[in-house]
């Protein structure tokens, strides 16, 4: 599998050989100077004015100032605006930033993706490597509690001295994901750490009883939605190593054509997590059990429920008897996220490669903190990914 590492290094090195046409360094090189757009977590809350910072990077600095005018390609209702745009990159520099900000119109009813591109290029030998896809989340729909749930919450106050209403609704998180190096696919070739900040929508689960409080994360559980959506894209429609080219399985082209699932139309991905049990409640603290009951000979995974639009379409076609959809239901090339995400047991160290840590959840009602640590992996991971999640009520 070492060829994937070589491929990755080549992909990293080659762009830096490019230059601007007017740059006298490397004058023999006639390649294109590419413009790269990136953001740590490309998500915007429609109801908030918090800006998303976008990094602009050139493959090589130019001798003159370069002005780039970016634009939102598919925003007829002007949900977003760009600030600090146009962007001027000074001579001798390779980077700059601009911001994406919500206009707070509150017009969206579901997660919507917008593309950030460029209107004109100041030099003929410049091009945009790829547009930046930004997810805009609408005003969160916080589930209303039923009368039965309200009675349970009052019972927990009397029995345990805890008030769960503090933890229902939109709760702020900080999530850190550490990924080990992998020989299998270029995006995972080097170890990396990603940080995510946002809000999870939490409600009281229908699994709750008078004795056992159970929570459900109905949106962005553990702050992992954006990360796992990225992993899913890299292992499927953005998997240039295996999904495209002369030696690619025909199944990949078949499923992409059938579902109109491709780089330009990657689909929408959401998650939820039920069964988050509060146990050993004492003196304002509790342990939090978020794994299902272990079953012999069945791997234990975090019971995320995925809703992925290409998979929803494939399931519909399966019911209608479409043979391609049926043949690829459980095969490589399926649109089922579960085929790619969480490939190994998370309750025991199945991989034995030094990347495991035990799953732990704790809540401190006095300190107003809910914390988790756990591992998970995916089809092309080089070991367990480690996740540390901190929820805080401020």
C-alpha positions as CSV (number, residue, x, y, z in Angstrom):
1,X,0.0,0.0,0.0
2,X,3.0,2.3,0.0
3,X,2.1,3.6,-3.4
4,X,-0.7,5.7,-1.8
5,X,1.9,7.5,0.3
6,X,4.0,8.3,-2.8
7,X,0.9,9.5,-4.5
8,X,0.0,11.8,-1.6
9,X,3.5,13.3,-1.5
10,X,3.4,13.9,-5.2
11,X,0.0,15.6,-4.9
12,X,1.5,17.9,-2.2
13,X,4.7,18.7,-4.0
14,X,3.6,19.3,-7.5
15,X,1.4,22.4,-6.9
16,X,4.4,24.2,-5.4
17,X,6.3,24.0,-8.7
18,X,3.8,26.3,-10.4
19,X,4.4,30.1,-10.7
20,X,2.9,33.3,-12.0
21,X,3.7,34.1,-15.6
22,X,5.5,37.2,-14.6
23,X,7.6,35.6,-11.9
24,X,11.2,35.3,-13.0
25,X,12.0,32.4,-10.7
26,X,11.7,29.0,-12.3
27,X,11.3,30.8,-15.6
28,X,11.3,27.6,-17.5
29,X,8.1,26.4,-15.8
30,X,4.9,27.3,-17.8
31,X,2.4,25.6,-15.5
32,X,-0.7,27.2,-13.9
33,X,-0.6,29.0,-10.5
34,X,-3.5,27.5,-8.7
35,X,-5.7,29.2,-6.1
36,X,-6.8,27.1,-3.1
37,X,-9.7,27.9,-0.8
38,X,-10.0,26.3,2.6
39,X,-11.8,26.7,5.9
40,X,-11.3,24.8,9.2
41,X,-15.0,24.0,9.5
42,X,-17.0,25.3,6.5
43,X,-20.3,25.7,8.3
44,X,-22.3,28.9,8.9
45,X,-25.3,29.3,11.2
46,X,-27.9,31.2,9.3
47,X,-29.2,32.9,12.5
48,X,-25.8,34.1,13.6
49,X,-23.5,36.8,12.3
50,X,-20.3,34.9,13.2
51,X,-18.0,35.1,10.2
52,X,-16.4,32.0,8.6
53,X,-12.8,32.7,7.7
54,X,-11.7,31.4,4.3
55,X,-8.0,30.9,3.6
56,X,-6.8,31.8,0.1
57,X,-3.5,30.2,-0.9
58,X,-1.5,30.4,-4.2
59,X,0.9,27.7,-5.2
60,X,3.6,30.3,-5.8
61,X,4.0,34.0,-4.9
62,X,3.9,36.6,-7.7
63,X,6.1,39.6,-8.1
64,X,3.2,42.0,-8.3
65,X,0.1,42.5,-6.2
66,X,-2.7,40.2,-7.2
67,X,-6.4,41.0,-6.6
68,X,-8.9,38.2,-6.6
69,X,-12.7,38.8,-6.7
70,X,-14.6,35.9,-5.1
71,X,-18.3,35.2,-5.4
72,X,-21.1,33.0,-4.1
73,X,-22.1,30.9,-7.1
74,X,-25.6,29.7,-6.2
75,X,-27.1,32.2,-3.8
76,X,-30.1,33.9,-5.5
77,X,-31.8,34.7,-2.2
78,X,-28.6,36.3,-0.8
79,X,-28.4,34.1,2.2
80,X,-24.7,34.9,2.5
81,X,-22.3,37.7,1.8
82,X,-18.6,38.0,1.5
83,X,-16.5,40.4,3.5
84,X,-12.9,41.6,2.9
85,X,-13.6,40.8,-0.8
86,X,-12.0,41.4,-3.3
87,X,-8.8,40.0,-1.8
88,X,-5.4,41.5,-2.6
89,X,-2.4,39.3,-2.1
90,X,0.7,41.5,-1.8
91,X,3.7,40.9,-4.0
92,X,5.9,38.2,-2.6
93,X,3.1,36.7,-0.5
94,X,1.1,33.5,-1.2
95,X,-1.9,33.8,1.1
96,X,-4.8,36.0,2.3
97,X,-8.2,35.6,3.9
98,X,-11.8,36.7,3.5
99,X,-15.0,36.0,5.4
100,X,-18.4,34.5,4.7
101,X,-21.2,35.9,6.8
102,X,-24.9,35.1,7.1
103,X,-27.3,37.9,6.2
104,X,-29.6,36.4,8.9
105,X,-32.6,36.3,6.7
106,X,-33.8,33.0,8.3
107,X,-35.2,31.7,5.0
108,X,-33.8,28.2,5.1
109,X,-35.7,25.2,6.4
110,X,-32.9,22.6,6.0
111,X,-29.1,22.4,5.7
112,X,-28.1,24.0,2.4
113,X,-24.8,24.1,0.6
114,X,-23.4,27.1,-1.2
115,X,-20.3,27.2,-3.5
116,X,-17.7,29.9,-3.2
117,X,-15.9,30.5,-6.5
118,X,-14.1,33.3,-8.4
119,X,-15.5,35.7,-10.9
120,X,-12.4,36.7,-12.9
121,X,-8.7,35.8,-12.9
122,X,-6.1,38.6,-13.0
123,X,-3.6,36.5,-15.0
124,X,-4.1,34.0,-17.8
125,X,-2.1,31.3,-16.1
126,X,-4.2,31.3,-12.8
127,X,-7.0,28.9,-12.0
128,X,-9.2,28.0,-9.1
129,X,-8.3,24.5,-7.9
130,X,-11.8,23.9,-6.6
131,X,-14.7,25.9,-5.3
132,X,-15.3,25.9,-1.5
133,X,-18.5,24.2,-0.4
134,X,-20.1,25.9,2.7
135,X,-22.9,24.3,4.6
136,X,-25.5,26.8,6.0
137,X,-27.5,25.5,8.9
138,X,-31.0,27.0,9.4
139,X,-32.5,28.1,12.7
140,X,-32.4,24.9,14.7
141,X,-35.7,23.2,15.3
142,X,-35.7,22.3,18.9
143,X,-38.1,19.5,19.7
144,X,-40.9,20.5,22.1
145,X,-41.2,18.3,25.2
146,X,-44.4,16.3,25.7
147,X,-46.3,16.4,29.0
148,X,-45.0,12.9,29.8
149,X,-41.4,14.1,29.3
150,X,-41.9,17.2,31.5
151,X,-43.2,14.9,34.2
152,X,-40.1,12.7,33.9
153,X,-37.8,15.8,34.2
154,X,-39.6,16.9,37.3
155,X,-39.1,13.4,38.7
156,X,-35.4,13.6,38.1
157,X,-35.2,16.8,40.0
158,X,-36.9,15.2,43.0
159,X,-35.1,11.9,42.8
160,X,-31.6,12.9,41.8
161,X,-31.4,16.7,42.4
162,X,-30.6,17.4,38.7
163,X,-32.2,19.7,36.2
164,X,-32.0,18.3,32.7
165,X,-33.6,21.4,31.2
166,X,-30.2,23.0,31.3
167,X,-29.0,20.4,28.8
168,X,-31.9,20.5,26.4
169,X,-31.9,22.6,23.2
170,X,-28.9,24.0,21.5
171,X,-25.7,23.2,23.5
172,X,-22.3,24.5,22.5
173,X,-19.5,22.0,21.8
174,X,-15.8,21.9,21.1
175,X,-14.7,18.7,19.4
176,X,-11.1,17.6,18.6
177,X,-10.5,14.7,16.2
178,X,-7.0,13.1,15.9
179,X,-6.4,10.9,12.9
180,X,-3.4,8.6,12.5
181,X,-1.4,8.2,9.4
182,X,-2.8,5.8,6.8
183,X,-1.2,4.0,3.8
184,X,-4.5,3.6,2.1
185,X,-5.6,6.9,0.7
186,X,-3.9,10.3,0.2
187,X,-6.2,12.5,2.4
188,X,-5.3,10.3,5.4
189,X,-1.7,9.7,4.5
190,X,-0.3,12.0,7.2
191,X,-1.6,12.2,10.8
192,X,-3.7,15.3,11.5
193,X,-5.9,17.0,14.1
194,X,-9.1,18.8,13.3
195,X,-11.1,21.0,15.7
196,X,-14.8,21.8,15.4
197,X,-17.0,24.3,17.3
198,X,-20.7,24.5,17.0
199,X,-24.0,23.5,18.6
200,X,-25.7,20.1,19.1
201,X,-29.5,20.0,19.5
202,X,-30.3,17.7,22.5
203,X,-33.7,16.5,23.7
204,X,-35.0,13.9,26.2
205,X,-35.1,10.5,24.5
206,X,-38.2,8.4,24.3
207,X,-36.1,5.7,25.9
208,X,-36.2,7.6,29.2
209,X,-37.8,6.0,32.2
210,X,-38.6,7.2,35.7
211,X,-35.3,5.7,36.9
212,X,-33.1,6.3,33.9
213,X,-32.7,9.7,32.1
214,X,-31.7,9.2,28.5
215,X,-30.7,12.0,26.1
216,X,-30.9,12.1,22.3
217,X,-28.7,14.3,20.1
218,X,-31.0,15.1,17.2
219,X,-28.6,17.3,15.2
220,X,-24.8,17.3,14.9
221,X,-24.1,14.7,17.6
222,X,-20.7,14.9,19.2
223,X,-19.9,17.7,16.7
224,X,-18.9,15.1,14.1
225,X,-21.3,15.7,11.2
226,X,-19.0,17.8,9.1
227,X,-16.0,15.6,9.7
228,X,-17.7,12.3,8.8
229,X,-19.3,13.9,5.8
230,X,-15.8,14.9,4.7
231,X,-14.5,11.4,5.3
232,X,-17.5,9.9,3.3
233,X,-16.8,12.2,0.3
234,X,-13.0,11.3,0.4
235,X,-13.8,7.6,0.4
236,X,-16.4,7.7,-2.4
237,X,-17.0,10.4,-5.0
238,X,-13.7,12.3,-4.2
239,X,-11.7,9.1,-4.1
240,X,-9.6,9.8,-7.2
241,X,-7.3,6.8,-6.3
242,X,-9.9,4.1,-6.7
243,X,-13.2,5.4,-8.0
244,X,-12.0,6.8,-11.3
245,X,-9.7,5.8,-14.1
246,X,-8.9,2.7,-16.1
247,X,-8.8,0.3,-13.2
248,X,-11.8,1.5,-11.2
249,X,-14.6,-0.9,-10.6
250,X,-17.5,-0.3,-13.0
251,X,-19.8,-0.3,-9.9
252,X,-18.5,3.2,-9.0
253,X,-19.5,4.8,-12.3
254,X,-22.8,2.9,-12.2
255,X,-23.9,4.1,-8.8
256,X,-22.8,7.7,-9.5
257,X,-24.8,7.8,-12.7
258,X,-27.8,6.1,-11.2
259,X,-28.0,8.5,-8.2
260,X,-26.6,11.6,-9.9
261,X,-24.1,11.4,-7.1
262,X,-20.8,13.1,-7.9
263,X,-18.3,15.8,-7.0
264,X,-20.6,18.5,-8.2
265,X,-23.6,16.9,-6.4
266,X,-22.3,15.2,-3.2
267,X,-25.7,15.1,-1.5
268,X,-26.6,16.1,2.0
269,X,-25.6,14.3,5.2
270,X,-27.0,14.6,8.7
271,X,-26.7,12.5,11.8
272,X,-28.4,11.8,15.2
273,X,-27.5,9.8,18.3
274,X,-30.0,8.2,20.7
275,X,-29.6,6.2,23.8
276,X,-27.2,8.5,25.8
277,X,-27.9,7.1,29.3
278,X,-27.1,9.0,32.6
279,X,-26.1,6.5,35.2
280,X,-24.6,6.5,38.7
281,X,-26.1,9.9,39.4
282,X,-24.8,11.3,42.7
283,X,-23.9,14.7,44.1
284,X,-24.5,16.5,40.8
285,X,-22.4,14.2,38.6
286,X,-23.1,11.1,36.5
287,X,-21.5,8.7,34.1
288,X,-22.8,8.8,30.6
289,X,-23.1,5.6,28.7
290,X,-23.5,6.2,24.9
291,X,-22.8,2.7,23.6
292,X,-25.4,0.0,22.9
293,X,-25.4,-3.2,25.0
294,X,-22.6,-5.5,23.7
295,X,-23.8,-8.6,21.8
296,X,-21.4,-11.6,21.4
297,X,-19.8,-11.8,17.9
298,X,-21.2,-8.4,16.9
299,X,-18.9,-5.4,16.8
300,X,-19.9,-2.5,19.1
301,X,-20.1,0.9,17.3
302,X,-21.4,4.3,18.3
303,X,-25.1,4.1,17.2
304,X,-25.2,7.1,15.0
305,X,-28.1,7.3,12.7
306,X,-27.1,8.6,9.3
307,X,-29.4,10.3,6.8
308,X,-27.6,10.7,3.5
309,X,-29.6,11.8,0.4
310,X,-27.9,9.5,-2.1
311,X,-28.5,6.5,0.2
312,X,-32.2,7.5,0.7
313,X,-32.5,7.5,-3.1
314,X,-30.8,4.2,-3.5
315,X,-33.1,2.6,-0.9
316,X,-36.1,4.0,-2.8
317,X,-34.8,2.4,-6.0
318,X,-34.2,-0.9,-4.2
319,X,-37.8,-1.0,-3.2
320,X,-38.8,-0.2,-6.8
321,X,-36.7,-3.2,-8.0
322,X,-33.9,-1.3,-9.7
323,X,-31.3,-4.1,-10.3
324,X,-28.2,-1.8,-10.0
325,X,-29.4,-0.4,-6.7
326,X,-30.1,-3.9,-5.5
327,X,-26.7,-5.3,-6.6
328,X,-24.8,-2.5,-4.9
329,X,-26.9,-2.4,-1.7
330,X,-24.1,-4.0,0.4
331,X,-21.2,-3.9,-2.1
332,X,-18.3,-1.5,-2.4
333,X,-19.8,1.5,-4.3
334,X,-23.0,1.6,-2.2
335,X,-24.2,5.0,-1.1
336,X,-24.8,3.6,2.4
337,X,-22.6,5.6,4.9
338,X,-22.4,2.6,7.2
339,X,-20.4,0.8,4.6
340,X,-17.6,3.3,5.0
341,X,-17.9,4.7,8.5
342,X,-17.1,2.9,11.8
343,X,-15.4,-0.2,10.5
344,X,-14.1,-1.5,13.8
345,X,-15.2,-2.2,17.4
346,X,-15.0,0.9,19.6
347,X,-15.6,-0.8,23.0
348,X,-12.5,-3.1,22.8
349,X,-9.1,-2.6,21.2
350,X,-9.8,-4.6,18.0
351,X,-6.9,-3.0,16.0
352,X,-4.2,-3.3,18.7
353,X,-2.0,-0.6,17.1
354,X,-1.7,1.9,19.9
355,X,-4.5,4.2,18.7
356,X,-7.3,2.9,21.0
357,X,-8.7,4.7,24.1
358,X,-11.7,3.5,26.1
359,X,-15.0,5.2,25.7
360,X,-15.8,7.5,28.6
361,X,-18.7,10.0,29.2
362,X,-19.2,12.2,32.2
363,X,-21.6,15.0,33.1
364,X,-21.1,17.5,35.9
365,X,-24.2,19.6,36.6
366,X,-22.4,21.9,38.9
367,X,-19.5,22.7,36.5
368,X,-22.0,22.7,33.6
369,X,-19.8,20.3,31.5
370,X,-20.6,17.2,29.5
371,X,-17.5,15.4,28.2
372,X,-16.8,12.4,26.0
373,X,-13.8,10.6,24.8
374,X,-14.0,7.7,22.3
375,X,-12.5,6.2,19.2
376,X,-14.0,5.3,15.8
377,X,-12.5,4.5,12.4
378,X,-13.5,4.3,8.7
379,X,-12.7,2.1,5.7
380,X,-9.4,3.8,4.8
381,X,-8.3,4.8,8.2
382,X,-4.8,3.9,9.4
383,X,-6.1,3.1,12.9
384,X,-8.6,4.5,15.3
385,X,-9.5,8.2,15.2
386,X,-9.6,9.7,18.7
387,X,-12.4,12.1,19.6
388,X,-12.6,14.4,22.6
389,X,-15.8,16.3,23.0
390,X,-16.6,19.0,25.5
391,X,-20.1,20.5,25.9
392,X,-20.6,23.5,28.1
393,X,-23.6,25.5,29.3
394,X,-22.6,29.1,29.7
